[in-house]
Amino acid sequence: MRYRKLSDYLKERYGERVQRIVIHGGFSCPNRDGTKGKGGCIYCDATGSGFTTLMRLPIREQVMEMKKKYEKRGIKKFIAYFQSFSNTYAPVEVLRERYEEALVDDSIVQLSVSTRPDLVPERVLDLFEEFKKRVDVSVELGLQTANYRTLKKINRGHTLAEFVDAAVRVKKRGIELVVHVILNLPWDDMEDVVETAKILSALDVDGVKLHSLYVVEGTKLAEMYKKGEIKICSLEEYIDRAITFLEYLSPNVVIHRLVADPPRKGTIFGNWGKSKIEIINMIEEELERRDTYQGKKFDYLNR
């Protein structure tokens, strides 16, 4: 195996296939409501990347409807995944109530919460430890890049230091940590790709979700793209970056995603006109062609 696939990891952990149920929890983001900034990250669309959720339904109904769909395919175990916007951005009492709604029965084997590095205070980690007594818990933090100058360019509203602090505290609690990375931000080069892989490895993160940059109408990034202020790299370069990232990443890290799906509506640029599976296949073929693999250059940490 050239890299550690999520599907294999979940089967090892739970003994069978596990399906993620994507949930819209009704949260906002401090980088959109004026607390930290307005408009959000320059690439963030109006759904907060939650375009695959059943936003119109209450949380419990979202879960039940998706469970029925997947149970028809013979799937019996599920991850309740709070995806869109910042899913720890509320008082603890509200968080407890909404997470609880998602745990509809024993088929939910994991609670997965996506949020920002600056929104995981100790009281939230205490809450996660409460839920850990009943169900596995994972936290997804959006980093996107280790280049602190690029973090400013994309209006993340948090620093690299805040990410490192959050990652250390999450890991200290024994909570599974997954990190989001955009490999082809226009202001990053291959050195940034390598440095991001090194930092995540040093922090012993448990998983990584890789994304290709897409451009959606109504975003600051769309304005910049239309004006020719940014240039998105070629598909060949993205594949090269993905492979280099994997080479420098610890072999213990689970790869949750190699490339993401852009929204179905309003996308100006997404995945070079290719489907996600086509790009995954191209990356895997290139790994074979180069005879390389995840962790090949990991010895820089002398482990």
Buried (B, 14 or more C-beta within 10 A) or exposed (E): EBBBBBEEBBEEBBEEBBBBBBBBBBBBBBBBBEEBBEEBBBBBBBBBBBBBBBBEBEBBEBBBEBBEEBEEEEBBBBBBBBBBBBBBBBEBEEBBEBBBBBBBEEBBBBBBBBBBBBBBEEEBBEBBEEBBEEBBBBBBBBBBBBBEEBBEBBBBBBBBEBBBBBBEBBBEBEBBBBBBBBBBBBBBEEEBBBBBBBBBBBBEBBBBBBBBBBBBBEBBBBBBBEEEEBEBBEBEEBBBBBBBBBBBBBBBBBBBBBBBBBBEEBBBBBBBEBEBEBBBEBBBEBBEEEEBBBBBBBEEEEE
